[in-house]
Amino acid sequence: MNIHEYQAKDLLRSFGVPVPPGVAVGSPAEAREAARQLDSGVVVVKAQIHAGGRGAGRYVGEPACGGVRLVKTPEDAQHAAFEMLDRVLVTKQTGPEGRLVRKLYIEAGSAIEHEYYLSILLDREARRIVIVASSEGGMSIEDVAAEKPESIHKSWIDPTIGLSDHQSRDLAVKLGFTGKQIAAFAAIVRSAYTAFTTLDASLLEVNPLALTKDGALVVLDAKMSFDENGLFRHANVRALRDPDEEDPREQEAARFGLSYVGLDGTIGCMVNGAGLAMATMDIINSEGESPANFLDVGGGASREKVAAAFRILLADPNVEGVLVNIFGGIMRCDIIAEAVVSASREVGLHVPLVVRLAGTNVEEGMALIENSGLDVTVASDLADAARKIVAAVRARRAA
């Protein structure tokens, strides 16, 4: 689960991380009042969407107005809010469709001397938490890695020991900090690490971490993502979810306990088991097409859950064909077949459908499919299923 910048800063502030004062607003009048209350000379007006690159982004219809603006008066803040709220902001991370801006963050300006990068995340290959820091902040870390890889420093945390003080101090020295700044940086790393582990976060990114002209270190931008499997422990984090920023297909899938991730392809996939789902996606790619989703209905899904999954697939306007690939172990093939037939009749089957079933009650399941009266193609194995759905989709396009 992702949250907005202002929410991440509120959380970090509660763990003692230095963050400039700021106020989240939803209207131009609120923006003016927030700037007046901050009374900092310069304030920053930031669009709040779940995507990076806001400063370089552009609003649809407002090419001169990016997602981050510096203003000097409350009236300027009000005018900026009028130009930014309820408009679509397009950044490198949103894709061409952009994101509708519903909230802004009005933050006190900072006199910046230098910008740094800091993140804490899970290194799944090393199976450890890693802290990544760079003296080249304020820009995409991917660009830094390509242009100045020597400026990126990493420190892996031993899970049996946790973060050691010498690790954060060592990073501080590598970034060029001296004197009291070393202790200040180490304190930020310690507080951020505590927030990360306490809240079951999967990513905490600060970019930039700014050194101000008076020698202080402050977090000027923050991004946090959380492991959804740990959210039951954190009601305060769950309350920060913004449904408007999430894929409606994924919201509907979550309502039924389905593992669903929307993708950019055209072939919808319904599979049981994450490994089989990945193999199904790979074989579709090998046939020259792309999957429209990752969808794992699970090993013991009910008829209702399978029907919901099928409805989600058919409701996606990008889906040009559906491949159902089920290996019935705990899951019975006849239950899958009943749900597919029922959902197809309910929603209306308007795209090619290929079904491959194997395992428990496979004969009963195949009989239900074949006797349904629906235009369904049956496949003997996964390779056969992939070839048939790709051929059906291409034939439909050519028709």
C-alpha positions as a Markdown table, in Angstrom:
| # | Residue | x | y | z |
|---|---|---|---|---|
| 1 | Met | 0.0 | 0.0 | 0.0 |
| 2 | Asn | 1.3 | 3.5 | -0.9 |
| 3 | Ile | 0.5 | 6.7 | 0.9 |
| 4 | His | 0.8 | 10.4 | 0.0 |
| 5 | Glu | 3.9 | 12.6 | 0.8 |
| 6 | Tyr | 2.1 | 14.5 | 3.5 |
| 7 | Gln | 1.0 | 11.3 | 5.2 |
| 8 | Ala | 4.5 | 9.9 | 5.1 |
| 9 | Lys | 5.9 | 13.1 | 6.6 |
| 10 | Asp | 3.3 | 12.9 | 9.4 |
| 11 | Leu | 4.4 | 9.4 | 10.2 |
| 12 | Leu | 8.1 | 10.2 | 10.1 |
| 13 | Arg | 7.6 | 13.3 | 12.2 |
| 14 | Ser | 6.0 | 11.1 | 14.9 |
| 15 | Phe | 9.2 | 9.0 | 15.0 |
| 16 | Gly | 11.4 | 12.1 | 15.5 |
| 17 | Val | 12.5 | 12.7 | 11.9 |
| 18 | Pro | 13.0 | 16.4 | 11.1 |
| 19 | Val | 10.3 | 17.5 | 8.7 |
| 20 | Pro | 9.4 | 21.2 | 7.8 |
| 21 | Pro | 5.9 | 22.3 | 8.9 |
| 22 | Gly | 3.2 | 21.8 | 6.3 |
| 23 | Val | -0.6 | 21.5 | 5.9 |
| 24 | Ala | -2.6 | 19.3 | 3.5 |
| 25 | Val | -5.4 | 21.2 | 1.8 |
| 26 | Gly | -8.2 | 20.5 | -0.6 |
| 27 | Ser | -9.2 | 24.0 | -1.9 |
| 28 | Pro | -7.6 | 27.3 | -3.0 |
| 29 | Ala | -9.1 | 29.0 | 0.1 |
| 30 | Glu | -7.5 | 26.4 | 2.4 |
| 31 | Ala | -4.2 | 26.9 | 0.5 |
| 32 | Arg | -4.2 | 30.6 | 1.2 |
| 33 | Glu | -5.0 | 30.1 | 4.9 |
| 34 | Ala | -2.3 | 27.5 | 5.2 |
| 35 | Ala | 0.4 | 29.7 | 3.6 |
| 36 | Arg | -0.7 | 32.5 | 6.0 |
| 37 | Gln | -0.4 | 30.3 | 9.0 |
| 38 | Leu | 3.0 | 29.0 | 8.0 |
| 39 | Asp | 4.3 | 32.6 | 7.6 |
| 40 | Ser | 7.6 | 31.4 | 6.2 |
| 41 | Gly | 8.3 | 33.9 | 3.5 |
| 42 | Val | 8.4 | 31.2 | 0.8 |
| 43 | Val | 6.1 | 28.2 | 0.7 |
| 44 | Val | 6.0 | 25.2 | -1.5 |
| 45 | Val | 2.8 | 24.0 | -3.1 |
| 46 | Lys | 2.9 | 20.3 | -3.9 |
| 47 | Ala | 0.5 | 18.1 | -5.8 |
| 48 | Gln | -0.4 | 15.0 | -3.8 |
| 49 | Ile | -0.5 | 11.9 | -6.1 |
| 50 | His | 1.0 | 8.4 | -5.8 |
| 51 | Ala | 3.7 | 9.1 | -8.3 |
| 52 | Gly | 7.2 | 10.7 | -8.4 |
| 53 | Gly | 8.5 | 13.3 | -10.8 |
| 54 | Arg | 5.9 | 15.8 | -9.9 |
| 55 | Gly | 8.2 | 18.8 | -10.2 |
| 56 | Ala | 8.9 | 18.0 | -13.8 |
| 57 | Gly | 5.4 | 16.9 | -14.5 |
| 58 | Arg | 2.8 | 18.9 | -16.4 |
| 59 | Tyr | -0.9 | 19.4 | -16.0 |
| 60 | Val | -3.1 | 18.6 | -19.0 |
| 61 | Gly | -4.0 | 21.9 | -20.5 |
| 62 | Glu | -1.5 | 23.8 | -18.4 |
| 63 | Pro | 1.9 | 23.1 | -19.9 |
| 64 | Ala | 3.7 | 25.8 | -17.8 |
| 65 | Cys | 2.4 | 24.6 | -14.5 |
| 66 | Gly | 4.2 | 21.7 | -12.8 |
| 67 | Gly | 3.3 | 19.7 | -9.8 |
| 68 | Val | 5.6 | 21.6 | -7.4 |
| 69 | Arg | 5.6 | 25.4 | -7.2 |
| 70 | Leu | 7.3 | 28.0 | -5.0 |
| 71 | Val | 5.2 | 31.0 | -4.0 |
| 72 | Lys | 5.8 | 34.0 | -1.8 |
| 73 | Thr | 2.4 | 35.1 | -0.6 |
| 74 | Pro | -0.8 | 33.5 | 0.6 |
| 75 | Glu | -2.6 | 34.9 | -2.5 |
| 76 | Asp | 0.0 | 33.3 | -4.8 |
| 77 | Ala | -0.6 | 30.0 | -2.9 |
| 78 | Gln | -4.3 | 30.4 | -3.6 |
| 79 | His | -3.7 | 31.1 | -7.3 |
| 80 | Ala | -1.4 | 28.1 | -7.6 |
| 81 | Ala | -3.9 | 25.9 | -5.9 |
| 82 | Phe | -6.6 | 27.1 | -8.3 |
| 83 | Glu | -4.4 | 26.0 | -11.3 |
| 84 | Met | -3.4 | 22.6 | -9.7 |
| 85 | Leu | -6.4 | 21.2 | -8.0 |
| 86 | Asp | -8.9 | 19.0 | -9.8 |
| 87 | Arg | -6.6 | 18.8 | -12.9 |
| 88 | Val | -4.7 | 15.8 | -14.3 |
| 89 | Leu | -1.0 | 15.8 | -13.7 |
| 90 | Val | 1.2 | 13.8 | -16.0 |
| 91 | Thr | 4.6 | 12.6 | -14.8 |
| 92 | Lys | 7.1 | 10.0 | -15.9 |
| 93 | Gln | 5.6 | 7.6 | -13.4 |
| 94 | Thr | 1.9 | 8.2 | -14.1 |
| 95 | Gly | 2.0 | 7.3 | -17.8 |
| 96 | Pro | 0.2 | 9.5 | -20.4 |
| 97 | Glu | -3.2 | 9.1 | -18.6 |
| 98 | Gly | -1.8 | 11.1 | -15.6 |
| 99 | Arg | -3.5 | 11.4 | -12.2 |
| 100 | Leu | -6.2 | 13.7 | -10.9 |
| 101 | Val | -4.9 | 16.0 | -8.2 |
| 102 | Arg | -7.4 | 16.1 | -5.3 |
| 103 | Lys | -5.1 | 17.4 | -2.5 |
| 104 | Leu | -2.1 | 19.8 | -2.2 |
| 105 | Tyr | 0.5 | 20.0 | 0.5 |
| 106 | Ile | 1.5 | 23.5 | 1.5 |
| 107 | Glu | 5.0 | 23.4 | 3.1 |
| 108 | Ala | 7.3 | 26.0 | 4.6 |
| 109 | Gly | 10.2 | 26.7 | 2.3 |
| 110 | Ser | 13.8 | 25.8 | 3.2 |
| 111 | Ala | 17.0 | 27.5 | 2.2 |
| 112 | Ile | 18.8 | 24.6 | 0.6 |
| 113 | Glu | 22.6 | 24.2 | 0.6 |
| 114 | His | 22.8 | 20.7 | -0.8 |
| 115 | Glu | 20.5 | 17.8 | -1.5 |
| 116 | Tyr | 21.0 | 14.1 | -0.6 |
| 117 | Tyr | 19.2 | 10.9 | -1.2 |
| 118 | Leu | 18.2 | 8.3 | 1.4 |
| 119 | Ser | 16.1 | 5.2 | 1.3 |
| 120 | Ile | 15.4 | 2.1 | 3.3 |
| 121 | Leu | 14.0 | -1.0 | 1.5 |
| 122 | Leu | 14.0 | -4.7 | 1.3 |
| 123 | Asp | 16.8 | -6.4 | -0.7 |
| 124 | Arg | 14.9 | -9.6 | -1.6 |
| 125 | Glu | 18.0 | -11.2 | -3.1 |
| 126 | Ala | 20.1 | -10.6 | 0.0 |
| 127 | Arg | 17.0 | -11.2 | 2.2 |
| 128 | Arg | 18.0 | -8.2 | 4.3 |
| 129 | Ile | 17.0 | -4.6 | 4.8 |
| 130 | Val | 19.3 | -2.2 | 2.9 |
| 131 | Ile | 20.0 | 1.5 | 3.4 |
| 132 | Val | 20.8 | 3.3 | 0.2 |
| 133 | Ala | 22.3 | 6.8 | 0.4 |
| 134 | Ser | 23.8 | 9.3 | -2.2 |
| 135 | Ser | 25.3 | 12.7 | -2.2 |
| 136 | Glu | 23.3 | 13.3 | -5.5 |
| 137 | Gly | 19.8 | 14.0 | -4.2 |
| 138 | Gly | 16.9 | 15.8 | -5.8 |
| 139 | Met | 16.9 | 13.8 | -9.0 |
| 140 | Ser | 15.9 | 10.3 | -10.0 |
| 141 | Ile | 18.1 | 7.7 | -8.3 |
| 142 | Glu | 18.0 | 5.7 | -11.5 |
| 143 | Asp | 19.6 | 8.6 | -13.3 |
| 144 | Val | 22.2 | 8.8 | -10.6 |
| 145 | Ala | 23.0 | 5.1 | -10.9 |
| 146 | Ala | 23.5 | 5.5 | -14.6 |
| 147 | Glu | 25.5 | 8.7 | -14.5 |
| 148 | Lys | 27.4 | 8.6 | -11.2 |
| 149 | Pro | 27.2 | 5.1 | -9.7 |
| 150 | Glu | 30.2 | 5.8 | -7.5 |
| 151 | Ser | 28.0 | 8.3 | -5.5 |
| 152 | Ile | 25.6 | 5.6 | -4.4 |
| 153 | His | 26.4 | 3.8 | -1.1 |
| 154 | Lys | 24.7 | 0.9 | 0.5 |
| 155 | Ser | 24.6 | -0.7 | 3.9 |
| 156 | Trp | 22.9 | -4.0 | 4.6 |
| 157 | Ile | 21.4 | -4.7 | 8.0 |
| 158 | Asp | 22.1 | -8.0 | 9.8 |
| 159 | Pro | 18.6 | -9.1 | 10.9 |
| 160 | Thr | 20.0 | -10.7 | 14.1 |
| 161 | Ile | 21.6 | -7.5 | 15.2 |
| 162 | Gly | 19.6 | -4.6 | 13.6 |
| 163 | Leu | 21.0 | -1.3 | 12.6 |
| 164 | Ser | 24.3 | -0.5 | 14.2 |
| 165 | Asp | 25.4 | 3.0 | 14.9 |
| 166 | His | 28.6 | 2.6 | 13.0 |
| 167 | Gln | 26.7 | 1.8 | 9.8 |
| 168 | Ser | 24.8 | 5.2 | 9.7 |
| 169 | Arg | 28.0 | 7.1 | 10.7 |
| 170 | Asp | 29.9 | 5.3 | 8.0 |
| 171 | Leu | 27.3 | 6.3 | 5.4 |
| 172 | Ala | 27.5 | 9.9 | 6.7 |
| 173 | Val | 31.2 | 10.0 | 6.2 |
| 174 | Lys | 30.9 | 8.6 | 2.7 |
| 175 | Leu | 28.4 | 11.3 | 1.8 |
| 176 | Gly | 30.8 | 14.0 | 2.9 |
| 177 | Phe | 29.3 | 15.0 | 6.2 |
| 178 | Thr | 31.6 | 16.3 | 9.0 |
| 179 | Gly | 31.4 | 17.3 | 12.6 |
| 180 | Lys | 27.9 | 17.6 | 14.1 |
| 181 | Gln | 26.3 | 16.7 | 10.7 |
| 182 | Ile | 27.5 | 13.1 | 11.1 |
| 183 | Ala | 25.5 | 12.7 | 14.3 |
| 184 | Ala | 22.5 | 14.5 | 12.8 |
| 185 | Phe | 22.5 | 12.2 | 9.7 |
| 186 | Ala | 22.9 | 9.1 | 11.9 |
| 187 | Ala | 20.0 | 10.2 | 14.1 |
| 188 | Ile | 17.8 | 10.6 | 11.0 |
| 189 | Val | 18.8 | 7.1 | 9.7 |
| 190 | Arg | 18.1 | 5.6 | 13.2 |
| 191 | Ser | 14.6 | 7.3 | 13.4 |
| 192 | Ala | 13.7 | 6.4 | 9.8 |
| 193 | Tyr | 14.8 | 2.8 | 10.3 |
| 194 | Thr | 12.7 | 2.5 | 13.5 |
| 195 | Ala | 9.7 | 3.9 | 11.5 |
| 196 | Phe | 10.4 | 1.4 | 8.7 |
| 197 | Thr | 10.5 | -1.7 | 10.9 |
| 198 | Thr | 7.8 | -0.7 | 13.4 |
| 199 | Leu | 5.3 | 0.0 | 10.7 |
| 200 | Asp | 6.1 | -3.0 | 8.5 |
| 201 | Ala | 7.1 | -0.7 | 5.6 |
| 202 | Ser | 8.5 | -2.1 | 2.4 |
| 203 | Leu | 10.0 | 1.2 | 1.1 |
| 204 | Leu | 10.9 | 4.5 | 2.7 |
| 205 | Glu | 12.5 | 7.0 | 0.3 |
| 206 | Val | 13.6 | 10.5 | 1.2 |
| 207 | Asn | 14.5 | 12.5 | -1.9 |
| 208 | Pro | 15.8 | 15.0 | -1.2 |
| 209 | Leu | 17.2 | 15.0 | 2.3 |
| 210 | Ala | 18.3 | 18.6 | 2.4 |
| 211 | Leu | 21.2 | 20.3 | 4.2 |
| 212 | Thr | 20.0 | 23.9 | 4.8 |
| 213 | Lys | 22.2 | 27.0 | 4.8 |
| 214 | Asp | 22.0 | 27.0 | 8.6 |
| 215 | Gly | 23.5 | 23.5 | 8.8 |
| 216 | Ala | 20.3 | 21.5 | 9.6 |
| 217 | Leu | 19.2 | 18.4 | 7.9 |
| 218 | Val | 15.5 | 18.1 | 6.9 |
| 219 | Val | 13.3 | 15.8 | 4.9 |
| 220 | Leu | 11.9 | 17.7 | 1.9 |
| 221 | Asp | 10.1 | 14.8 | 0.2 |
| 222 | Ala | 9.1 | 11.4 | 1.5 |
| 223 | Lys | 7.6 | 8.3 | 0.0 |
| 224 | Met | 6.5 | 5.2 | 1.9 |
| 225 | Ser | 5.0 | 1.9 | 0.9 |
| 226 | Phe | 3.8 | -0.8 | 3.2 |
| 227 | Asp | 3.5 | -4.6 | 3.3 |
| 228 | Glu | -0.2 | -5.2 | 3.1 |
| 229 | Asn | 0.3 | -8.5 | 5.0 |
| 230 | Gly | 1.3 | -6.5 | 8.0 |
| 231 | Leu | -1.5 | -3.9 | 7.8 |
| 232 | Phe | -3.7 | -5.7 | 10.3 |
| 233 | Arg | -1.2 | -4.6 | 13.0 |
| 234 | His | -1.4 | -0.9 | 12.1 |
| 235 | Ala | -4.9 | 0.6 | 12.0 |
| 236 | Asn | -3.3 | 4.1 | 11.8 |
| 237 | Val | -1.6 | 3.1 | 8.5 |
| 238 | Arg | -4.6 | 1.4 | 7.1 |
| 239 | Ala | -6.6 | 4.6 | 7.6 |
| 240 | Leu | -4.2 | 6.4 | 5.2 |
| 241 | Arg | -5.3 | 4.3 | 2.2 |
| 242 | Asp | -6.5 | 6.6 | -0.6 |
| 243 | Pro | -8.9 | 4.5 | -2.9 |
| 244 | Asp | -8.9 | 7.3 | -5.5 |
| 245 | Glu | -5.2 | 6.6 | -6.1 |
| 246 | Glu | -5.6 | 2.8 | -6.6 |
| 247 | Asp | -6.6 | 0.8 | -9.6 |
| 248 | Pro | -10.4 | 0.1 | -9.3 |
| 249 | Arg | -9.8 | -3.4 | -10.6 |
| 250 | Glu | -7.4 | -4.0 | -7.8 |
| 251 | Gln | -9.8 | -2.5 | -5.2 |
| 252 | Glu | -12.5 | -4.9 | -6.4 |
| 253 | Ala | -10.2 | -7.9 | -6.3 |
| 254 | Ala | -9.1 | -7.0 | -2.8 |
| 255 | Arg | -12.7 | -6.9 | -1.7 |
| 256 | Phe | -12.9 | -10.6 | -2.6 |
| 257 | Gly | -9.5 | -11.5 | -1.2 |
| 258 | Leu | -8.0 | -12.0 | -4.7 |
| 259 | Ser | -4.3 | -11.4 | -5.6 |
| 260 | Tyr | -4.6 | -9.1 | -8.6 |
| 261 | Val | -2.2 | -6.7 | -10.3 |
| 262 | Gly | -3.3 | -4.8 | -13.4 |
| 263 | Leu | -0.9 | -4.8 | -16.3 |
| 264 | Asp | -0.8 | -3.2 | -19.8 |
| 265 | Gly | -1.4 | -6.2 | -22.0 |
| 266 | Thr | -4.5 | -7.6 | -23.7 |
| 267 | Ile | -4.9 | -11.2 | -22.5 |
| 268 | Gly | -6.6 | -11.6 | -19.2 |
| 269 | Cys | -5.4 | -14.5 | -17.0 |
| 270 | Met | -7.1 | -16.4 | -14.3 |
| 271 | Val | -4.9 | -18.9 | -12.5 |
| 272 | Asn | -4.6 | -20.6 | -9.2 |
| 273 | Gly | -1.1 | -20.3 | -7.6 |
| 274 | Ala | 1.4 | -17.5 | -8.0 |
| 275 | Gly | 4.0 | -19.7 | -9.6 |
| 276 | Leu | 1.6 | -21.0 | -12.2 |
| 277 | Ala | 0.3 | -17.5 | -12.8 |
| 278 | Met | 3.9 | -16.3 | -13.5 |
| 279 | Ala | 4.4 | -19.2 | -15.9 |
| 280 | Thr | 1.2 | -18.4 | -17.6 |
| 281 | Met | 2.2 | -14.8 | -18.1 |
| 282 | Asp | 5.7 | -15.9 | -19.4 |
| 283 | Ile | 4.3 | -18.3 | -22.0 |
| 284 | Ile | 1.8 | -15.6 | -23.2 |
| 285 | Asn | 4.8 | -13.3 | -23.7 |
| 286 | Ser | 6.7 | -16.1 | -25.5 |
| 287 | Glu | 3.8 | -16.3 | -28.0 |
| 288 | Gly | 4.2 | -12.7 | -28.8 |
| 289 | Glu | 1.3 | -11.1 | -26.7 |
| 290 | Ser | 1.2 | -9.6 | -23.3 |
| 291 | Pro | -0.9 | -10.4 | -20.2 |
| 292 | Ala | -3.4 | -7.9 | -19.0 |
| 293 | Asn | -3.0 | -8.9 | -15.4 |
| 294 | Phe | -1.6 | -11.1 | -12.7 |
| 295 | Leu | -4.5 | -12.9 | -11.0 |
| 296 | Asp | -4.2 | -15.7 | -8.5 |
| 297 | Val | -7.5 | -17.0 | -7.2 |
| 298 | Gly | -5.8 | -19.1 | -4.6 |
| 299 | Gly | -5.8 | -22.9 | -3.9 |
| 300 | Gly | -9.1 | -23.0 | -2.1 |
| 301 | Ala | -11.1 | -20.3 | -3.7 |
| 302 | Ser | -14.9 | -20.5 | -3.5 |
| 303 | Arg | -17.3 | -20.4 | -6.4 |
| 304 | Glu | -18.2 | -16.8 | -5.5 |
| 305 | Lys | -14.5 | -15.7 | -5.5 |
| 306 | Val | -13.8 | -17.3 | -8.9 |
| 307 | Ala | -16.9 | -15.7 | -10.4 |
| 308 | Ala | -15.8 | -12.3 | -9.0 |
| 309 | Ala | -12.4 | -12.8 | -10.6 |
| 310 | Phe | -13.9 | -13.6 | -14.0 |
| 311 | Arg | -16.1 | -10.6 | -13.8 |
| 312 | Ile | -13.1 | -8.4 | -13.1 |
| 313 | Leu | -11.3 | -9.8 | -16.2 |
| 314 | Leu | -14.3 | -9.3 | -18.5 |
| 315 | Ala | -14.9 | -5.7 | -17.2 |
| 316 | Asp | -11.4 | -4.6 | -18.2 |
| 317 | Pro | -11.8 | -2.7 | -21.6 |
| 318 | Asn | -8.2 | -3.6 | -22.5 |
| 319 | Val | -8.8 | -7.4 | -22.4 |
| 320 | Glu | -9.2 | -8.9 | -25.9 |
| 321 | Gly | -9.2 | -12.5 | -24.7 |
| 322 | Val | -9.2 | -14.5 | -21.5 |
| 323 | Leu | -7.1 | -17.6 | -20.6 |
| 324 | Val | -8.2 | -19.7 | -17.6 |
| 325 | Asn | -5.4 | -22.0 | -16.4 |
| 326 | Ile | -6.3 | -24.1 | -13.4 |
| 327 | Phe | -4.5 | -27.0 | -11.8 |
| 328 | Gly | -7.0 | -28.5 | -9.4 |
| 329 | Gly | -5.4 | -29.8 | -6.2 |
| 330 | Ile | -7.3 | -28.3 | -3.3 |
| 331 | Met | -9.3 | -26.4 | -5.9 |
| 332 | Arg | -11.8 | -28.6 | -7.8 |
| 333 | Cys | -12.0 | -28.1 | -11.5 |
| 334 | Asp | -15.8 | -28.5 | -11.6 |
| 335 | Ile | -16.2 | -25.5 | -9.2 |
| 336 | Ile | -14.0 | -23.5 | -11.5 |
| 337 | Ala | -16.0 | -24.5 | -14.5 |
| 338 | Glu | -19.3 | -23.7 | -12.8 |
| 339 | Ala | -18.1 | -20.2 | -11.8 |
| 340 | Val | -16.7 | -19.5 | -15.3 |
| 341 | Val | -19.9 | -20.5 | -17.0 |
| 342 | Ser | -22.1 | -18.5 | -14.5 |
| 343 | Ala | -20.0 | -15.4 | -14.7 |
| 344 | Ser | -19.8 | -15.6 | -18.5 |
| 345 | Arg | -23.6 | -15.7 | -18.7 |
| 346 | Glu | -24.0 | -12.9 | -16.2 |
| 347 | Val | -21.5 | -10.5 | -17.7 |
| 348 | Gly | -21.7 | -11.5 | -21.3 |
| 349 | Leu | -18.8 | -13.2 | -22.9 |
| 350 | His | -17.6 | -10.8 | -25.6 |
| 351 | Val | -14.0 | -11.9 | -26.1 |
| 352 | Pro | -12.4 | -15.2 | -26.9 |
| 353 | Leu | -12.1 | -17.6 | -23.9 |
| 354 | Val | -9.6 | -20.5 | -23.7 |
| 355 | Val | -9.8 | -22.9 | -20.7 |
| 356 | Arg | -7.2 | -25.3 | -19.6 |
| 357 | Leu | -8.1 | -27.5 | -16.5 |
| 358 | Ala | -6.1 | -30.3 | -14.9 |
| 359 | Gly | -6.4 | -32.2 | -11.6 |
| 360 | Thr | -9.3 | -32.9 | -9.3 |
| 361 | Asn | -12.6 | -33.5 | -11.0 |
| 362 | Val | -11.2 | -32.4 | -14.3 |
| 363 | Glu | -13.6 | -34.6 | -16.4 |
| 364 | Glu | -16.6 | -33.1 | -14.6 |
| 365 | Gly | -15.2 | -29.6 | -15.2 |
| 366 | Met | -14.5 | -30.1 | -18.8 |
| 367 | Ala | -18.0 | -31.5 | -19.4 |
| 368 | Leu | -19.6 | -28.5 | -17.8 |
| 369 | Ile | -17.6 | -26.2 | -20.1 |
| 370 | Glu | -18.3 | -28.2 | -23.2 |
| 371 | Asn | -22.0 | -28.5 | -22.5 |
| 372 | Ser | -22.5 | -24.8 | -21.5 |
| 373 | Gly | -23.4 | -23.6 | -24.9 |
| 374 | Leu | -20.7 | -20.8 | -24.6 |
| 375 | Asp | -18.1 | -20.1 | -27.2 |
| 376 | Val | -15.2 | -21.6 | -25.2 |
| 377 | Thr | -12.1 | -23.2 | -26.6 |
| 378 | Val | -10.7 | -26.1 | -24.5 |
| 379 | Ala | -6.9 | -26.6 | -24.3 |
| 380 | Ser | -5.0 | -29.8 | -23.4 |
| 381 | Asp | -2.0 | -28.1 | -21.7 |
| 382 | Leu | -0.5 | -24.7 | -21.0 |
| 383 | Ala | 1.4 | -24.4 | -24.2 |
| 384 | Asp | -1.6 | -25.4 | -26.2 |
| 385 | Ala | -3.7 | -22.9 | -24.2 |
| 386 | Ala | -1.3 | -20.0 | -24.9 |
| 387 | Arg | -1.2 | -20.7 | -28.6 |
| 388 | Lys | -5.0 | -20.9 | -28.8 |
| 389 | Ile | -5.7 | -17.7 | -27.0 |
| 390 | Val | -3.1 | -15.8 | -28.9 |
| 391 | Ala | -4.4 | -17.1 | -32.2 |
| 392 | Ala | -8.0 | -16.3 | -31.2 |
| 393 | Val | -7.1 | -12.7 | -30.2 |
| 394 | Arg | -5.2 | -12.1 | -33.4 |
| 395 | Ala | -8.0 | -13.6 | -35.6 |
| 396 | Arg | -10.5 | -11.3 | -33.8 |
| 397 | Arg | -8.3 | -8.2 | -34.5 |
| 398 | Ala | -8.0 | -9.2 | -38.2 |
| 399 | Ala | -11.7 | -9.7 | -38.6 |
